[in-house]
Each structure stands twice: as structure tokens, then as C-alpha cells.
Amino acid sequence: MGLSDVIVVRILELAVQAFMAVEVLQKSAELYIILSAARTAAAAYLGFVVHSPTAVSWALLYLLSAVAGTIYALVTVTRTIGYPRLGFHFSRAEFQEGFHFAVGQASATVYNDIDKAMLVRLGGLEATGIYGAAYRIVDVSFAPVSALVSAASARFFRHGESGIEGSVRFAKKLLPYAASYGLLAAVFLFTVSPILSLLLGKGFANATLALQWLSPLVLLKSIHYFFADSLSAAGYQGRRASVQFGIVGFNVLLNLWLIPAYSWRGAAWASLASDAALVVALFAVIVSLRRRAALPGAARGVEAEAKVAS
């Protein structure tokens, strides 16, 4: 499964991003649908055809479904956009920009997932199951905003060509819708959370409380994703990556402090504090950049700094 998620599916995601770059969003969605269908078929085959299913047989089927989806993605993107052109010579600016994007993406992965790994070690498997079940529902609830962010990515960068004011101006058009959804989703999750124990069983009764604690994450994520993309689109990916890297350390320290004392509740509080800190930090960076850009004669200096920072 590691081979599937770490290597094979990443190739499919490159095809998805290629379609997003040229704003062929229907094809981007199609590739994910094909991958999901392949995994569903693999699960059905394991459940109804394989007589004695094992972890190894599921891992193999999981890998094969990813390979099938990725082959479809490669064929589709090649037919639609063209063959990829490999390049092995990168300028210093390109390498620096790629490094900042890599750090930002890695940091986001860590502060979103490290709490589960730490909870296994510091809080036990039962606490991890409770927390993981609630967090998965939050992730699913955030999917519409995630889709909006992905769909708007190319337009973000077009608006960001005029600087931080351009990307922020575009973010202001979308953020009210995303934040409104995030608020409604948070209230909805908090309200219907008692149903969770009925669906998952009495053993997950505490998942109701966990979901109530985690429900504000939908709103916080709906805000900081647009703040972060405003920086990236304007050429300040380095600033974004620095903030995200700082949040990793903040999140890890909070988890080390709170999980041993409060189990999954500590992990939930650490997640809320980290996402809230991310909102505040990104907003502060944007305000600072906009003030500098507004100073007389600062436009050229800010533009040059953006090129270096990216």
C-alpha cells in the first residue's frame, strides 16, 4: 500500500495537476473518479471472489487498482495535452521555488497527520480510533472547499501576476462562500455528532465528543487555504512554506504536551490551536506584504523580493 500511495498515485496526481493548470477541470475530476472506481472494484473482488482474504491480498489488489487508474491517467493526459517533456537542467530560481513548494506540501502533510501517529504512541490505539474516526468525517466535510481551491488554482496564479493585491482581491471573491460553508458545516457536524455512536457502535461513543471538538476545523481550513494560496499565487511561496514549517514545530510541541495528559482531547486541542495559529500567521504575513506594497516606490522592491522569495 505504501508503494501505491507514495509512488503510483503521485503519478496520477501529476496528471490531475496538469489538467488543472490548463483548466480542464472535468478531466481532473474524471481521473479521481476512475481511481475510486478501481479501488471499489478491488474491494468488491476481495469481498466476494477471494475465498480467504488476507492483508497481503488486499495490498496487492490496492496496488493493482492504483496502477490501473494511473495508466488511464497517463493515457488521458497524453492524448489531451501531449507527451511530457523531460528536463534535467533547472535554474537556481526554479530549484528554489520547487524546494519551497516541497517544504510547504511536506509541512502540511505533517501537521495534518502527525497527531495520529503521536496519538498511537502516547495515547493508545483506542484513543487513536476515536480521534481518527472523527477526523475522517471532518476531512470528508472539507472536500467541497478543497475542490473549490483546486478549481480556482490556475485563476489564483493569473491574478497573482499583479502581486499580492491581485491574489488577495481574487481570494476575497471566493472566501465568503468557503467560510460560510465552513461555518455551516461546523455547526452541522456539532449538531449531528450524537448520531456517530449509533453508526459506529457503542465502542465509539467518545467519537461524538471528538467530532464536536474537531468540527471548527472545517471553518479554519476553509479560511487558511485561501490565505495560503494568496501568498503562493503572488510569488511568496517561501513565506507560506516558512509559516507552515513553523506550524509543524508548534503542533508537535503541543501534542507532546497535551496527548500524555489528555489523550485524544489533547490531540484535538492541538489541532485546533495549530490551525488557528496558521490562520493568524498567514493573515499577518499578507497584511505586512500589502502594507509594504502600498508604500510609495515600494512596488518594484516588493516584486523583486517576491521573485527571490518564490
GIKANOR-V450315 format. One record per residue. N is the residue number from 1. SS is DSSP state (H for helix, E for strand, L for the rest). PSI is psi in degrees with one decimal (999 if undefined). D_FIRST is the distance of its C-alpha to the first C-alpha in Angstrom with 2 decimals. Layout:
BEGIN
n = (N;N)
ss = (SS;SS)
psi = (PSI;PSI)
d_first = (D_FIRST;D_FIRST)
END
This chain:
BEGIN
n = (1;2;3;4;5;6;7;8;9;10;11;12;13;14;15;16;17;18;19;20;21;22;23;24;25;26;27;28;29;30;31;32;33;34;35;36;37;38;39;40;41;42;43;44;45;46;47;48;49;50;51;52;53;54;55;56;57;58;59;60;61;62;63;64;65;66;67;68;69;70;71;72;73;74;75;76;77;78;79;80;81;82;83;84;85;86;87;88;89;90;91;92;93;94;95;96;97;98;99;100;101;102;103;104;105;106;107;108;109;110;111;112;113;114;115;116;117;118;119;120;121;122;123;124;125;126;127;128;129;130;131;132;133;134;135;136;137;138;139;140;141;142;143;144;145;146;147;148;149;150;151;152;153;154;155;156;157;158;159;160;161;162;163;164;165;166;167;168;169;170;171;172;173;174;175;176;177;178;179;180;181;182;183;184;185;186;187;188;189;190;191;192;193;194;195;196;197;198;199;200;201;202;203;204;205;206;207;208;209;210;211;212;213;214;215;216;217;218;219;220;221;222;223;224;225;226;227;228;229;230;231;232;233;234;235;236;237;238;239;240;241;242;243;244;245;246;247;248;249;250;251;252;253;254;255;256;257;258;259;260;261;262;263;264;265;266;267;268;269;270;271;272;273;274;275;276;277;278;279;280;281;282;283;284;285;286;287;288;289;290;291;292;293;294;295;296;297;298;299;300;301;302;303;304;305;306;307;308;309;310)
ss = (L;H;H;H;H;H;H;H;H;H;H;H;H;H;H;H;H;H;H;H;H;L;L;L;H;H;H;H;H;H;H;H;H;H;H;H;H;H;H;H;H;H;H;H;H;H;H;H;L;L;L;L;L;L;H;H;H;H;H;H;H;H;H;H;H;H;H;H;H;H;H;H;H;H;H;H;H;H;H;H;L;L;L;L;L;L;L;L;L;L;L;H;H;H;H;H;H;H;H;H;H;H;H;H;H;H;H;H;H;H;H;H;H;H;H;H;H;H;H;H;H;H;H;L;H;H;H;H;H;H;H;H;H;H;H;H;H;H;H;H;H;H;H;H;H;H;H;H;H;H;H;H;H;H;H;H;H;H;H;H;L;L;L;H;H;H;H;H;H;H;H;H;H;H;H;H;H;H;H;H;H;H;H;H;H;H;H;H;H;H;H;H;L;L;H;H;H;H;H;H;L;H;H;H;L;H;H;H;H;H;H;H;H;H;L;H;H;H;H;H;H;H;H;H;H;H;H;H;H;H;H;H;H;L;L;L;H;H;H;H;H;H;H;H;H;H;H;H;H;H;H;H;H;H;H;H;H;H;H;H;H;H;L;H;H;H;H;H;H;H;H;H;H;H;H;H;H;H;H;H;H;H;H;H;H;H;H;H;H;H;H;H;H;H;L;L;L;L;H;H;H;H;H;H;H;H;H;H;H;L)
psi = (-32.5;-41.8;-39.5;-51.6;-33.6;-33.3;-58.7;-51.3;-28.8;-33.5;-42.1;-39.8;-30.8;-40.1;-40.5;-45.4;-31.7;-42.8;-37.3;-36.5;-32.4;10.3;38.5;74.1;-26.7;-40.5;-36.5;-46.8;-38.1;-40.3;-41.3;-35.9;-42.4;-42.9;-44.1;-40.3;-40.3;-41.0;-37.6;-42.2;-39.5;-42.1;-40.8;-41.3;-42.3;-40.1;-32.9;-17.2;-45.4;125.1;-40.7;78.1;140.7;170.8;-35.5;-43.4;-38.0;-40.7;-39.7;-45.0;-37.7;-42.2;-44.2;-38.4;-38.0;-40.3;-43.5;-45.5;-37.4;-39.9;-44.0;-41.4;-43.8;-42.4;-43.7;-46.0;-31.8;-42.4;-35.5;-45.1;-36.7;173.4;145.6;148.4;115.6;137.3;134.5;2.6;114.9;140.8;166.1;-39.2;-40.9;-41.8;-42.4;-42.8;-44.6;-38.5;-43.0;-40.5;-39.3;-43.9;-42.5;-45.6;-42.6;-41.3;-42.7;-40.7;-42.3;-51.0;-13.2;-27.1;-17.0;-26.7;-36.0;-44.2;-41.4;-32.3;-36.5;-44.8;-41.6;-19.7;-15.8;164.5;-36.9;-45.0;-37.3;-40.0;-43.0;-49.6;-42.7;-39.1;-43.9;-40.9;-34.7;-38.5;-38.9;-43.8;-44.3;-39.3;-27.1;-10.0;-43.1;-39.4;-39.9;-40.2;-39.5;-42.7;-44.8;-42.9;-31.1;-1.4;-50.5;-40.3;-32.4;-46.9;-31.7;-44.4;-31.3;-11.1;-24.9;5.5;-172.6;-32.6;-38.7;-45.4;-37.3;-39.2;-41.2;-39.8;-36.0;-26.3;-32.6;-31.0;-40.3;-38.8;-45.0;-44.2;-37.8;-44.0;-44.3;-40.7;-46.3;-41.3;-40.1;-44.6;-41.5;-47.2;-41.1;-38.6;-42.8;1.8;-32.1;-22.1;-22.5;-41.8;-28.3;-35.5;-40.3;-12.8;164.5;-25.2;-18.0;28.2;-37.2;-15.2;-25.6;-49.0;-37.9;-41.6;-36.6;-41.0;-39.5;-14.3;-35.1;-14.5;-32.0;-42.7;-45.9;-43.2;-37.2;-23.9;-51.2;-20.4;-38.3;-36.0;-46.0;-43.1;-28.1;-38.9;-47.0;-44.8;-28.7;2.8;17.1;41.5;-32.5;-42.3;-43.8;-46.3;-37.8;-43.7;-45.9;-39.2;-39.2;-37.0;-31.7;-51.3;-41.6;-44.5;-43.9;-44.7;-42.1;-42.4;-41.1;-31.9;-44.2;-36.5;-47.0;-30.2;-34.5;8.6;-133.7;-27.2;-40.0;-40.3;-39.7;-43.9;-39.1;-39.7;-44.3;-44.8;-39.4;-44.7;-37.0;-41.6;-35.6;-41.9;-49.2;-44.6;-45.2;-40.7;-41.0;-40.5;-43.8;-45.2;-43.4;-44.5;-39.2;-37.5;-41.1;-38.4;-25.6;-12.8;145.2;128.0;9.0;-13.4;-45.8;-39.4;-41.0;-40.1;-43.3;-39.4;-37.6;-40.4;-39.0;-42.4;-27.8;999)
d_first = (0.00;3.78;5.38;4.98;6.23;8.33;9.91;9.87;10.40;12.76;14.85;15.26;16.35;18.91;20.34;20.59;22.42;24.66;25.82;26.36;28.47;30.79;30.66;29.43;27.59;27.56;25.30;22.94;22.68;22.46;19.29;17.47;19.15;18.03;14.33;14.93;16.99;14.49;11.94;15.08;16.15;13.02;13.54;17.23;16.86;15.02;17.73;20.75;20.40;18.38;20.98;19.09;15.51;13.34;10.04;9.45;10.81;8.76;5.38;7.73;9.27;6.58;6.23;10.00;10.74;9.50;11.54;14.36;14.57;14.62;17.25;19.26;19.13;20.38;23.09;24.19;24.49;26.29;28.71;29.43;29.65;29.88;28.28;26.73;29.07;27.71;29.63;29.61;32.64;32.27;35.13;35.18;35.07;31.98;30.18;31.33;30.25;26.76;26.57;27.70;25.15;22.36;23.87;24.28;20.75;19.38;22.03;21.25;17.60;18.95;21.79;19.82;17.09;18.77;20.85;18.13;17.21;20.96;21.75;19.69;21.74;25.03;25.21;23.35;20.71;23.21;23.98;20.36;19.94;23.16;22.43;18.87;20.25;23.07;21.14;18.84;22.12;23.45;20.54;21.14;24.85;24.51;22.90;26.38;27.37;24.16;24.96;28.53;27.58;25.48;28.29;30.89;29.22;31.29;34.46;33.90;34.10;37.15;38.93;37.88;39.83;42.93;41.58;40.48;43.09;41.66;38.07;39.36;41.68;38.86;36.75;39.80;39.76;36.24;35.99;38.44;36.40;33.10;34.84;36.66;33.52;31.91;35.01;35.21;31.55;32.04;35.20;33.63;30.70;33.24;35.50;33.16;31.08;33.06;31.50;28.09;29.26;30.56;27.29;25.04;27.74;30.17;27.61;26.43;30.02;29.49;26.79;29.84;31.28;28.01;27.74;31.38;30.86;27.85;29.40;31.28;28.06;28.05;31.48;30.80;27.73;29.81;32.35;30.64;28.38;31.63;33.30;30.51;30.52;34.31;34.09;31.55;33.55;36.76;35.49;34.80;31.08;32.10;33.74;30.79;28.39;30.95;31.17;27.43;27.20;30.07;28.42;25.50;28.12;29.97;27.00;26.02;29.68;30.12;27.16;28.54;31.88;31.15;28.24;30.14;33.16;31.88;28.34;26.38;29.60;29.58;26.09;27.37;30.51;28.72;26.60;29.81;31.74;29.19;28.94;32.71;33.26;31.13;33.36;36.49;35.53;34.52;37.66;39.78;38.54;39.30;42.73;43.53;42.66;44.64;47.63;47.60;47.35;50.34;52.57;55.27;54.21;50.69;48.88;48.81;47.77;44.89;43.77;43.90;42.01;39.25;38.86;38.65;36.37;33.86)
END
